[in-house]
Amino acid sequence: MKGRWRQRLTAWSAVLHDSRGVTAIEFAVAAPFLLFMILGTIELGIDMIMDARVEYAAQSASRYGLTTVAPTTGTRADAAKLIVMKILGSWTNLPHTSVNIVETAYSSYGDVGSTNSTTGLGGLGDVVSYTVSLTTPGVSGIPQLLGMSTMTFQRNYIVQNEK
């Protein structure tokens, strides 16, 4: 009887001290966290690129509108929107992503933000506010895991048209 218990104890001792498979278990525990961190880093980098492109698009549109030069086809507002879409067009291919462009003209800097405005690029000497925004749910799905259904990248430039 005593020998049987000793054999069982020896067998359990061998099982408890066996280290085969520990690496696989450690990897299974750590892999989801590492994957989340890698995807989060990629998402952050892509979001920073999107933000920089929105800034560049708003700046380029405001530079074009500033000159008050009539385009060969369409209006100056159409040309400014075309510039923005040329810069941000590749990002609009992402699912549920949209670009919004708003040009608001004021008669002076003092009127900016008031109701004394018109939609469009205004005339000579008018102050124009360019607001460009890109709304997206993201690329990797990490923002949704963190509770953000969409992210909006927005830039606003205020310039005075040439006289």
Kinemage of the C-alpha trace (Angstrom):
@kinemage 1
@onewidth
@group {chain A} dominant
@subgroup {mainchain}
@vectorlist {calphas} color= white
{ca met a 1} P 0.000 0.000 0.000
{ca lys a 2} L 2.785 2.335 0.938
{ca gly a 3} L 4.516 1.700 -2.367
{ca arg a 4} L 1.433 2.618 -4.386
{ca trp a 5} L 1.153 6.040 -2.765
{ca arg a 6} L 4.812 6.649 -3.292
{ca gln a 7} L 4.445 5.762 -7.006
{ca arg a 8} L 1.478 8.133 -7.364
{ca leu a 9} L 3.372 10.929 -5.615
{ca thr a 10} L 6.364 10.364 -7.845
{ca ala a 11} L 4.122 10.459 -10.941
{ca trp a 12} L 2.460 13.731 -9.850
{ca ser a 13} L 5.814 15.217 -8.962
{ca ala a 14} L 7.058 14.458 -12.465
{ca val a 15} L 3.968 16.113 -13.981
{ca leu a 16} L 4.309 19.213 -11.793
{ca his a 17} L 7.982 19.654 -12.615
{ca asp a 18} L 7.606 19.062 -16.362
{ca ser a 19} L 8.215 22.384 -18.145
{ca arg a 20} L 7.349 21.304 -21.673
{ca gly a 21} L 4.684 23.534 -23.256
{ca val a 22} L 5.224 26.491 -20.911
{ca thr a 23} L 6.417 28.695 -23.778
{ca ala a 24} L 3.258 27.981 -25.771
{ca ile a 25} L 1.078 28.874 -22.788
{ca glu a 26} L 3.009 32.107 -22.157
{ca phe a 27} L 2.658 33.044 -25.828
{ca ala a 28} L -1.097 32.351 -25.742
{ca val a 29} L -1.448 34.675 -22.746
{ca ala a 30} L 0.763 37.486 -24.126
{ca ala a 31} L -0.196 37.397 -27.841
{ca pro a 32} L -3.575 39.217 -27.607
{ca phe a 33} L -2.017 42.066 -25.637
{ca leu a 34} L 0.896 42.357 -28.064
{ca leu a 35} L -1.429 42.266 -31.087
{ca phe a 36} L -3.581 45.002 -29.532
{ca met a 37} L -0.486 47.146 -28.939
{ca ile a 38} L 0.830 46.637 -32.483
{ca leu a 39} L -2.528 47.447 -34.103
{ca gly a 40} L -2.946 50.462 -31.799
{ca thr a 41} L 0.453 51.809 -32.825
{ca ile a 42} L -0.360 51.353 -36.518
{ca glu a 43} L -3.756 53.050 -36.007
{ca leu a 44} L -2.124 55.986 -34.222
{ca gly a 45} L 0.378 56.432 -37.050
{ca ile a 46} L -2.328 56.331 -39.711
{ca asp a 47} L -4.450 58.797 -37.714
{ca met a 48} L -1.510 61.191 -37.518
{ca ile a 49} L -1.078 60.959 -41.290
{ca met a 50} L -4.807 61.648 -41.799
{ca asp a 51} L -4.609 64.669 -39.510
{ca ala a 52} L -1.624 66.073 -41.398
{ca arg a 53} L -3.390 65.573 -44.749
{ca val a 54} L -6.498 67.406 -43.502
{ca glu a 55} L -4.300 70.319 -42.417
{ca tyr a 56} L -2.537 70.373 -45.792
{ca ala a 57} L -5.878 70.227 -47.651
{ca ala a 58} L -7.369 73.143 -45.697
{ca gln a 59} L -4.209 75.184 -46.136
{ca ser a 60} L -4.070 74.522 -49.888
{ca ala a 61} L -7.747 75.396 -50.365
{ca ser a 62} L -7.351 78.636 -48.430
{ca arg a 63} L -4.307 79.604 -50.503
{ca tyr a 64} L -6.230 79.051 -53.721
{ca gly a 65} L -9.301 80.948 -52.530
{ca leu a 66} L -7.151 83.803 -51.277
{ca thr a 67} L -6.063 84.762 -54.777
{ca thr a 68} L -9.627 85.390 -56.082
{ca val a 69} L -8.498 84.225 -59.518
{ca ala a 70} L -11.417 82.853 -61.522
{ca pro a 71} L -10.877 79.226 -62.556
{ca thr a 72} L -11.243 78.188 -66.184
{ca thr a 73} L -14.285 76.025 -65.328
{ca gly a 74} L -16.730 76.251 -62.424
{ca thr a 75} L -16.482 78.581 -59.447
{ca arg a 76} L -13.651 79.312 -57.038
{ca ala a 77} L -15.513 77.312 -54.369
{ca asp a 78} L -15.670 74.326 -56.735
{ca ala a 79} L -11.948 74.667 -57.427
{ca ala a 80} L -11.149 74.835 -53.682
{ca lys a 81} L -13.263 71.705 -53.075
{ca leu a 82} L -11.521 69.969 -55.952
{ca ile a 83} L -8.150 70.744 -54.353
{ca val a 84} L -9.319 69.312 -51.011
{ca met a 85} L -10.713 66.166 -52.627
{ca lys a 86} L -7.518 65.685 -54.630
{ca ile a 87} L -5.516 65.710 -51.392
{ca leu a 88} L -7.971 63.695 -49.270
{ca gly a 89} L -9.520 61.557 -52.008
{ca ser a 90} L -7.626 58.365 -51.161
{ca trp a 91} L -8.879 58.493 -47.556
{ca thr a 92} L -12.502 58.612 -48.704
{ca asn a 93} L -12.113 55.040 -50.021
{ca leu a 94} L -12.175 53.806 -46.408
{ca pro a 95} L -15.595 52.459 -45.354
{ca his a 96} L -17.893 54.994 -43.650
{ca thr a 97} L -15.434 57.861 -44.190
{ca ser a 98} L -16.575 61.283 -45.322
{ca val a 99} L -15.068 64.693 -46.072
{ca asn a 100} L -16.891 67.929 -45.327
{ca ile a 101} L -15.787 71.317 -46.664
{ca val a 102} L -17.380 74.590 -45.543
{ca glu a 103} L -16.389 78.036 -46.799
{ca thr a 104} L -17.902 80.995 -44.981
{ca ala a 105} L -17.293 84.609 -46.049
{ca tyr a 106} L -17.364 87.593 -43.692
{ca ser a 107} L -16.970 91.288 -44.485
{ca ser a 108} L -14.221 91.763 -41.858
{ca tyr a 109} L -12.226 89.905 -39.206
{ca gly a 110} L -14.530 91.368 -36.547
{ca asp a 111} L -17.489 89.507 -38.079
{ca val a 112} L -15.807 86.068 -37.961
{ca gly a 113} L -18.006 83.692 -36.003
{ca ser a 114} L -21.075 85.940 -36.179
{ca thr a 115} L -24.230 85.485 -38.227
{ca asn a 116} L -23.119 88.244 -40.639
{ca ser a 117} L -21.789 85.740 -43.141
{ca thr a 118} L -22.421 84.222 -46.518
{ca thr a 119} L -21.610 80.762 -47.777
{ca gly a 120} L -18.801 80.678 -50.313
{ca leu a 121} L -15.490 82.369 -50.938
{ca gly a 122} L -16.736 85.965 -50.891
{ca gly a 123} L -15.363 88.805 -52.941
{ca leu a 124} L -12.298 91.017 -52.968
{ca gly a 125} L -11.182 91.943 -49.445
{ca asp a 126} L -13.620 89.573 -47.711
{ca val a 127} L -12.449 87.374 -44.838
{ca val a 128} L -13.096 83.690 -45.545
{ca ser a 129} L -13.130 80.789 -43.100
{ca tyr a 130} L -12.225 77.387 -44.570
{ca thr a 131} L -13.250 74.397 -42.471
{ca val a 132} L -12.197 70.960 -43.695
{ca ser a 133} L -13.129 67.853 -41.715
{ca leu a 134} L -12.593 64.152 -42.287
{ca thr a 135} L -14.776 61.733 -40.298
{ca thr a 136} L -13.787 58.067 -40.132
{ca pro a 137} L -14.260 55.052 -37.873
{ca gly a 138} L -10.548 54.280 -38.223
{ca val a 139} L -8.606 51.560 -39.969
{ca ser a 140} L -7.882 48.811 -37.458
{ca gly a 141} L -10.999 48.714 -35.281
{ca ile a 142} L -9.021 49.691 -32.185
{ca pro a 143} L -10.905 53.023 -31.732
{ca gln a 144} L -14.207 51.117 -31.536
{ca leu a 145} L -12.740 48.849 -28.851
{ca leu a 146} L -11.874 52.000 -26.896
{ca gly a 147} L -15.426 53.378 -27.275
{ca met a 148} L -14.899 55.825 -30.159
{ca ser a 149} L -17.399 55.101 -32.922
{ca thr a 150} L -15.884 57.752 -35.220
{ca met a 151} L -12.980 60.165 -35.205
{ca thr a 152} L -13.124 63.608 -36.782
{ca phe a 153} L -10.013 65.422 -37.972
{ca gln a 154} L -10.767 69.101 -38.589
{ca arg a 155} L -8.821 72.196 -39.571
{ca asn a 156} L -10.011 75.769 -39.928
{ca tyr a 157} L -8.120 78.492 -41.808
{ca ile a 158} L -9.209 82.120 -41.856
{ca val a 159} L -7.743 84.327 -44.595
{ca gln a 160} L -8.554 87.640 -46.219
{ca asn a 161} L -9.002 87.642 -49.986
{ca glu a 162} L -6.671 89.846 -51.989
{ca lys a 163} L -7.984 93.251 -52.938
